[in-house]
């Protein structure tokens, strides 16, 4: 393919050089066009080759995926949760590469089995989601679930609850992984800014890490809930912004009154 393209290029250049009315701009333009066609053809051939390799691999590992699922279900029926979890994760690893089945269902199954195997403590942070929700919010002067806000940047993270007291501003959030071993963390430069006061830097976090440490979500479609704690906003603040500089985290006009 590359040899053919090079021959085409040489022939084109030769023809343009022999034309009396041809100028340097025409030559450069023609060469650029030929190179573009050549590169597109090469990239198309490479993509086709990659797709063929992926198809062969998918067929090669399909039986391994089916065997893992079959074994996982057998272990699950026998209430052997540890082995069932191991096999479902083996199947999920193949599924993320070759897309044999619904990954969302597999991810839910894996999360459930971590609990049944009593592995919440050594499992991923997604198992601690329930701990982010407080048992009592009576000490907060303002609590709003699913608060109204503006976020013009694309992000798969949303605000679930805002709670404001004279001691702190608590923001509970949720994100959903889109790839295996997705990483999440908070920067120490994250801040909130109320319409009645200046910037307030992040004080602490719950169920997520601060940089440089990372929080991993093992499988796509698993959701992580976490809380960000900031100093208290002024009592007369009506709304505020949540900003993590240099990222898509630009939550504006979050209502807090």
C-alpha positions in Angstrom: 0.0 0.0 0.0 2.8 2.5 0.9 4.8 1.7 -2.2 1.7 2.3 -4.4 1.1 5.7 -2.7 4.7 6.7 -3.1 4.6 5.8 -6.8 1.4 7.9 -7.2 3.1 10.8 -5.5 6.2 10.6 -7.7 4.1 10.5 -10.8 2.1 13.5 -9.7 5.1 15.6 -8.9 6.7 14.7 -12.3 3.5 15.7 -14.2 3.3 19.0 -12.3 6.9 19.8 -12.9 6.5 19.5 -16.7 3.5 21.8 -16.9 4.6 25.3 -18.0 1.7 27.1 -16.2 2.2 25.3 -13.0 3.6 27.3 -10.1 5.1 26.4 -6.7 1.8 26.9 -4.8 0.0 24.5 -7.1 2.8 21.9 -6.6 2.7 22.2 -2.8 -1.1 22.0 -2.9 -1.1 18.9 -5.1 1.6 17.2 -3.0 -0.3 18.0 0.2 -3.5 16.5 -1.3 -1.8 13.4 -2.5 -0.2 12.9 0.9 -3.6 13.4 2.5 -5.1 10.7 0.3 -2.1 8.4 1.0 -2.3 8.8 4.7 -6.1 8.3 4.8 -5.7 5.1 2.8 -2.9 3.8 5.1 -4.9 4.7 8.2 -8.0 3.0 6.8 -6.0 -0.2 6.0 -4.5 -0.1 9.5 -7.9 0.3 11.1 -9.2 -2.6 9.1 -6.3 -4.7 10.2 -6.9 -3.8 13.9 -10.6 -4.6 13.5 -9.8 -8.0 12.0 -7.4 -8.8 14.9 -10.0 -7.7 17.5 -12.6 -9.9 15.8 -10.2 -12.9 15.9 -9.4 -12.3 19.5 -13.1 -11.9 20.4 -13.9 -15.3 18.8 -10.8 -16.9 20.5 -11.8 -15.8 24.0 -15.6 -16.1 23.8 -15.5 -19.6 25.2 -13.4 -18.5 28.1 -16.0 -15.8 28.8 -18.8 -18.3 28.7 -16.9 -20.8 30.9 -16.2 -18.0 33.5 -19.9 -17.1 33.6 -21.0 -20.7 33.9 -18.6 -21.3 36.8 -19.6 -18.1 38.5 -23.3 -19.0 38.4 -22.5 -22.5 39.8 -20.5 -21.0 42.7 -23.2 -18.4 43.3 -25.9 -21.2 43.5 -23.7 -23.0 46.0 -23.4 -19.7 47.9 -19.6 -19.8 47.5 -19.4 -16.0 47.2 -15.6 -15.6 47.0 -15.2 -18.0 44.1 -18.3 -16.5 42.4 -16.9 -13.0 42.7 -13.5 -14.1 41.3 -15.2 -15.7 38.2 -17.5 -12.8 37.6 -14.5 -10.4 37.7 -12.7 -12.7 35.2 -15.7 -12.6 32.9 -15.9 -8.8 33.3 -12.3 -8.3 32.3 -12.9 -10.2 29.1 -16.2 -8.4 28.5 -14.7 -4.9 28.8 -12.3 -5.9 26.0 -14.6 -7.8 23.7 -18.2 -6.8 24.6 -19.9 -10.2 24.9 -22.6 -9.1 27.3 -24.2 -6.3 29.2 -21.4 -4.9 31.4 -23.8 -2.9 33.5 -25.4 -6.2 34.8 -22.0 -7.7 35.4 -20.9 -4.7 37.4 -24.0 -4.7 39.6 -23.4 -8.5 40.2 -19.8 -7.9 41.2 -20.8 -5.1 43.6 -23.4 -7.3 45.3 -21.0 -10.2 45.6 -18.4 -8.1 47.4 -21.0 -7.5 50.1 -22.1 -11.1 50.2 -18.4 -12.2 50.5 -18.1 -9.7 53.4 -15.3 -7.9 51.7 -16.6 -4.3 52.1 -13.5 -3.2 53.9 -10.9 -4.5 51.4 -13.1 -3.9 48.4 -13.4 -0.7 46.2 -14.7 2.6 47.6 -18.0 2.1 45.8 -18.9 -0.3 48.6 -18.8 2.6 51.1 -21.4 4.7 49.3 -24.0 4.4 52.1 -21.5 5.9 54.6 -21.5 9.2 52.7 -25.2 9.8 53.6 -25.5 11.1 57.2 -28.0 9.7 59.6 -28.9 13.1 60.9 -28.9 16.5 59.1 -30.7 18.4 61.9 -27.6 20.3 62.7 -27.5 22.0 59.3 -29.5 25.2 58.7 -30.0 24.3 55.0 -30.2 20.9 53.4 -31.2 20.4 49.7 -31.3 17.2 47.8 -30.6 17.4 44.0 -29.9 21.2 44.2 -30.3 23.4 41.2 -27.0 24.4 39.6 -25.4 25.2 36.3 -22.6 23.1 34.8 -21.7 24.0 31.2 -18.8 21.6 31.0 -19.2 17.9 30.2 -18.8 15.7 33.3 -20.3 12.4 34.6 -20.4 13.7 38.2 -23.4 15.3 39.8 -24.3 16.9 43.1 -26.7 14.9 45.2 -27.0 17.0 48.3 -25.9 20.3 49.8 -25.9 20.8 53.5 -24.8 24.2 55.1 -24.2 24.8 58.8 -22.4 27.4 60.9 -19.5 24.9 61.0 -19.1 23.6 57.4 -20.5 23.3 53.9 -21.0 19.7 52.9 -21.4 18.7 49.3 -22.4 15.1 48.5 -21.7 13.9 45.0 -21.8 10.9 42.7 -19.8 9.8 39.7 -20.1 6.8 37.4 -17.1 5.0 35.8 -17.0 4.8 32.1 -13.9 2.5 31.8 -12.2 -0.3 33.8 -10.1 0.9 36.7 -11.3 4.5 36.3 -9.5 6.9 38.7 -10.9 9.7 40.7 -9.4 12.2 43.2 -9.8 15.7 44.4 -7.2 18.5 44.1 -6.2 20.6 47.0 -6.9 23.6 44.9 -10.7 22.9 44.8 -12.7 25.7 46.3 -16.2 27.1 46.7 -17.1 30.8 46.3 -20.3 32.2 47.7 -22.0 35.3 46.3 -21.6 36.9 49.8 -18.0 36.0 50.4 -14.6 35.0 49.0 -13.0 31.6 48.1 -13.1 28.8 50.7 -10.6 26.0 50.1 -11.5 22.4 50.5 -11.0 21.1 54.1 -11.6 17.4 53.8 -13.2 14.6 51.8 -15.1 11.4 52.5 -14.9 8.2 50.4 -12.5 9.8 47.8 -8.8 10.6 48.0 -6.9 13.9 47.7 -4.1 14.1 45.1 -1.6 12.5 44.7 -3.5 9.4 46.0 -6.2 8.0 43.6 -9.5 6.3 44.2 -10.2 3.4 41.7 -13.6 2.3 40.4 -12.9 -1.2 39.1 -15.7 -1.6 36.5 -17.7 0.6 34.1 -21.1 1.7 35.4 -20.2 1.3 39.0 -21.0 4.5 40.9 -19.0 6.2 43.6 -20.5 8.5 46.2 -18.3 10.9 48.1 -18.5 14.1 50.1 -16.5 17.3 50.0 -16.2 19.4 53.1 -15.6 23.1 53.0 -15.6 25.9 55.7 -19.0 27.5 56.4 -20.5 29.9 53.9 -21.9 33.2 55.2 -25.4 32.9 56.6 -26.7 35.4 54.0 -25.2 33.4 51.0 -27.9 32.5 48.6 -25.8 30.5 46.1 -22.2 29.5 45.5 -19.8 28.0 42.9 -17.8 24.7 43.2 -14.6 24.9 41.2 -11.7 22.5 40.7 -9.3 24.6 38.5 -7.9 23.1 35.3 -10.7 20.5 35.1 -14.3 20.3 33.9 -15.6 20.8 37.4 -17.3 24.1 37.1 -20.5 23.9 39.1 -22.1 27.3 39.1 -25.0 29.0 41.0 -25.6 26.1 43.4 -28.5 27.2 45.5 -27.9 27.2 49.3 -30.8 29.3 50.6 
